[in-house]
Amino acid sequence: MSFSPPLYGYDPRGVVVAEARKISPRLPNLHGLRLGVLDNAKMKAGRLLTYTAEILNAEFGFSEINTYVKRGFSFTAEPEMITRMAAANDLVITAIGD
């Protein structure tokens, strides 16, 4: 058996094509803001995010807490969902939850 070129293999890194964007500026204060919670639908993500939102709410007293669930952890959030989240919230948290 010879392993001399050409030797082909699969590169799992793939190619990511994305528009460069600036990071949002840090919010000066979280008190009274509207919190969005994005659940990626992994088994324990909802529980982790609910607990995290409760702890944050106890400290900052959000005016609203809105929860969104993606259709599955391997899917990106739909553009419509992102638009709704951006309009209805001042900040959004998410987590993997494994």
C-alpha positions as CSV (number, residue, x, y, z in Angstrom):
1,M,0.0,0.0,0.0
2,S,1.3,3.4,-1.0
3,F,0.5,6.7,0.7
4,S,2.3,8.9,-1.7
5,P,0.5,11.9,-3.3
6,P,-2.2,12.4,-4.3
7,L,-3.7,11.6,-0.9
8,Y,-7.2,12.9,-0.3
9,G,-9.0,13.5,2.9
10,Y,-11.9,15.4,4.3
11,D,-11.2,18.7,6.0
12,P,-13.9,19.1,8.7
13,R,-13.2,22.8,9.2
14,G,-15.1,23.8,6.1
15,V,-15.2,27.4,4.9
16,V,-17.0,30.1,6.7
17,V,-18.2,33.1,4.8
18,A,-19.4,35.9,7.0
19,E,-19.6,39.7,7.0
20,A,-17.3,41.3,9.5
21,R,-19.3,43.2,12.1
22,K,-18.4,45.4,15.1
23,I,-19.2,44.1,18.5
24,S,-22.1,46.0,20.2
25,P,-21.0,48.5,22.8
26,R,-21.3,47.5,26.4
27,L,-24.5,48.6,28.0
28,P,-23.8,51.0,30.9
29,N,-26.6,49.7,33.1
30,L,-28.9,46.7,32.9
31,H,-31.5,47.8,35.4
32,G,-35.0,47.9,33.9
33,L,-34.0,46.7,30.5
34,R,-35.8,44.1,28.4
35,L,-34.0,40.7,28.4
36,G,-34.2,38.2,25.6
37,V,-33.4,34.6,26.2
38,L,-32.5,32.5,23.2
39,D,-32.9,28.7,23.9
40,N,-31.0,26.6,21.3
41,A,-33.3,23.6,22.1
42,K,-30.5,21.4,23.6
43,M,-31.7,19.2,26.3
44,K,-30.6,21.3,29.3
45,A,-30.3,24.7,27.7
46,G,-33.8,25.9,28.7
47,R,-33.2,25.0,32.4
48,L,-29.8,26.7,32.4
49,L,-31.1,29.8,30.7
50,T,-34.2,30.0,33.0
51,Y,-32.0,29.8,36.1
52,T,-29.5,32.4,34.7
53,A,-32.3,34.8,33.8
54,E,-33.8,34.4,37.3
55,I,-30.4,35.3,38.9
56,L,-29.8,38.2,36.6
57,N,-33.4,39.5,37.1
58,A,-32.9,39.4,40.9
59,E,-29.9,41.7,40.5
60,F,-31.1,44.0,37.7
61,G,-34.9,43.9,37.7
62,F,-35.6,43.6,34.0
63,S,-38.8,45.2,32.8
64,E,-39.5,42.1,30.6
65,I,-38.0,38.7,30.0
66,N,-38.8,37.3,26.5
67,T,-38.0,33.7,25.6
68,Y,-37.3,32.4,22.1
69,V,-36.6,28.8,21.1
70,K,-34.7,27.8,17.9
71,R,-36.0,24.8,16.0
72,G,-32.9,22.9,16.9
73,F,-29.4,23.4,18.2
74,S,-27.8,22.7,14.8
75,F,-29.9,25.4,13.1
76,T,-29.2,29.1,13.1
77,A,-31.9,31.4,14.3
78,E,-34.3,32.4,11.6
79,P,-33.8,35.9,10.3
80,E,-37.4,36.8,11.3
81,M,-36.7,35.6,14.8
82,I,-33.5,37.7,15.0
83,T,-35.5,40.7,13.8
84,R,-38.2,40.2,16.4
85,M,-35.6,39.7,19.2
86,A,-33.7,42.9,18.2
87,A,-36.9,44.9,18.2
88,A,-38.3,43.5,21.5
89,N,-35.2,43.4,23.7
90,D,-32.3,45.5,24.8
91,L,-30.0,42.5,25.4
92,V,-30.1,38.8,24.6
93,I,-28.4,35.8,26.3
94,T,-27.9,32.3,25.1
95,A,-26.1,29.2,26.2
96,I,-25.3,25.7,25.0
97,G,-26.6,23.8,28.0
98,D,-24.9,20.4,27.8
